[in-house]
């Protein structure tokens, strides 16, 4: 671009700022207090240089010629005052131009994000070029977001179709397995095969259901209905779902929760998250051990602890266990696919809470669920 073009760009920037940009007073991004141009150090440096020049001139003349030029006092004082006024005017102009340029940039970004018409039109200015690049970036971001949403929708549709198409065959397999087990003349080996078929079909049904839940949570298709309600029924319901398995294994479950504790939560989905934690606790606990479920109300959160006496989790895996399909090396001999903890974290996070874990190998694990108070 030629010098004339550069000059035209600067003029266009100044004209646009003067014509369309108004200073904000609401503390938003366009405020001149956030212009990001720290000129204070520059003012100090140039101010010091100015003083040195004004004072150094007579000193240099004296060193050079051996005498100091001594005009009337009003002459150097007027000269210095004029220079100061000129410098102050330059500084104010520079600050105003800088603030206007940044304010214009803020307005361009806000306009592009909101999808409103262009501010600068299609002028041959640097500001118009900046607006064009911002609009292109926003359009690319929107396009990418649309692609992601389309992929999520496709995945959700695929999982829903799989769930729907497999529900009837799985139910039939489980039914025929039960009928085979009840056949009077069936041999013992065949009876064991039938029991395995029924068990594996039940696991496959659970896995498909978990994948569908996970997909719906991730795509936002499931809306949690939170309300302030007592916590003890939710805990009791979750414990009841694992009580039979714990009893078969000889694992005791104790609940310590004040009936007066209430918290804003979705009982159904919070119970689902607690069930996943309890199921893991029963699965990885040794026979004859115990599980403690306790709740404590704090000022901001209600904490629910699920403590077991199982194998424990290595500290370097505390973050990984909440990832999809992650399974610890210590849990390799136990059945599972690594979805339960991920689902529990997503459910609690959707309610504004979070989950922490504390564990020692060979001593047990404590999962702490934090739900917002009221």
Secondary structure, DSSP 8 states (H G I E B T S, - for coil): --HHHHHHHHHHHHHHHHHH-----SSSTT-GGG-----HHHHHHHHHHHHHHHHHHHHHHHHHHSS-----HHHHHHHHHHHHHHHHHHHHHHHHHHHHHHHHHHHHHHHHHHT---SSTT-SSHHHHHHHHHHHHHHHHHHHHHHHHHHHHHHHHHHHHHHHHHHHHHHHHHHHHHHHHT-TT--HHHHHHHHHHHHHHHHHHHHHHHHHHHHHHHHT-S----EEEESHHHHHHHHHHHHHHHHHHT-EEEEE--TT-EEEE-HHHHHHHHHHHHHHHHHTS-TT-EEEEEEEE-SSEEEEEEE--SS---GGGTTGGGSTT---GGGTTS---S-HHHHHHHHHHHTT-EEEEEEETTTEEEEEEEEE--
